[in-house]
Each structure stands twice: as C-alpha cells, then as structure tokens.
C-alpha cells in the first residue's frame, strides 16, 4: 500500500484532463482508489522535474535539498532517477527506484566513495535524505493490492471528497495497518492521505497544498507536505517540470554517478 506516495512525489506530476465520469453509477472504494492512482500517473511516458525538499525535524531544525528527478516507464514499469543538486556536500548523490514484478530495486550512489550499493531489507525503512519519507514509501508497491472500504463522503473546506480506507490483504507486506485517502470528486485528485501504524495510531499525513497547471493546461501537484505525528514535516515543491526524451540506459545502476 505504498505507491500513492510514489505517484505524488516522483510520478504524480501531471493529471490528465477529466473525461466526464459524473454520469457513472456510484463508485466502490476500490474504483475510487484505482481512478486516483491512474489519474495521478505521469501524463507522459517520460519527464523531468526539479524539486526542492524542505525538512523540519521535531526540534524545528531545518535543512533543504534540491533534486533533479527523471522518470520513465519502460516496458510498463516505472523507473525514477533522483540526483542531488545542492547543497554542495551532497551534490552528485543519486538514487534509482526501479519497479519490478516482485520486489522493487532501490540503488544509491555515493560520490565521496564512488560506490553504488543496493538498499534492501530493513534498510528500506530508513529515512530518505533524512526526510519523513522512507525508501519503502517511494517504492511502487501497489496500493491496489489492499482491501477497500468506502467511508461517508466529506468536505475539505468547500471541496467535496470521497473517503476510502485501505488495509493490507492477509499476508501482504506493509508498513501501515491502514491508509485513508481523501479524493476530490471533481477530478479524482487525492487531497489528503493518512497513514496508520500499530493499534491504528496515526503515523503521518500527506497534504496536497498547491496545484498548478502547465502551459498545456494539465494540472499537477506543485507542493505537498508530509507531517509526522511526532513532530516535524517534509515539504516538497516542484520548481520546474517538463516532458523529456530520456534514454532507457539512464535508468541503470551502472549509470549512477555518470
């Protein structure tokens, strides 16, 4: 139940134009989630963005990172290359998130040692760049693999939203006991995602704070914030976004750092 975070952070740049779903019969929780995930997939097959990552910890200390993100679907599977641009002490550090039929591959390149290593097992529960996102959050493990329960509709401000609760299927691997998502009715853009741990205790909540449009009129999530219940937050802002022709070879662990 992880890939909604992945779509928002690295793949969910664009939302395709709405195609008139208002006349459909009442939707199930699963249908709402599927539409939210499908609508928030990248609106093109390959693209590039520059992001700013602002992290505030529970002691209110802040640090900022600037990232270059390249994403492409190859053979229907998502591949995302993240390269740090600033500050200078982390410049050149890079990560590759490669969707696989089984467990996703996550690779990290450390320029100071000129070494590439795989992030696996319990390491995936570690914080990505010291943020409130874990490496596991950024894998493409399918939210669609959960069980769904549609909850009563709500409003966020004046916006009508669907509310859907998802729980992992029996035996499924998940860091969360359940995830609740609030989806805007007008265009199926998720506006809020809440993550629960043991005893259904809230761990963190993702808020979509700003939407914007490209010159072609496509809507994208320009700014989002993930807030931890224990204090602190991570805000990610898209500074630039473009469709790009990207070579498949970029998305190889052997090319990290080159």
PyMOL commands that set and color helices and strands:
alter all, ss='L'
color gray80, all
select helices_A, chain A and resi 3-11+29-39+88-90+121-125+128-130+136-138+143-145+198-200+248-250+253-255
alter helices_A, ss='H'
color red, helices_A
select strands_A, chain A and resi 46-56+62-74+77-86+94-98+105-110+115-118+146-156+159-168+178-184+190-196+202-213+219-228+233-243
alter strands_A, ss='S'
color yellow, strands_A
deselect
rebuild
show_as cartoon
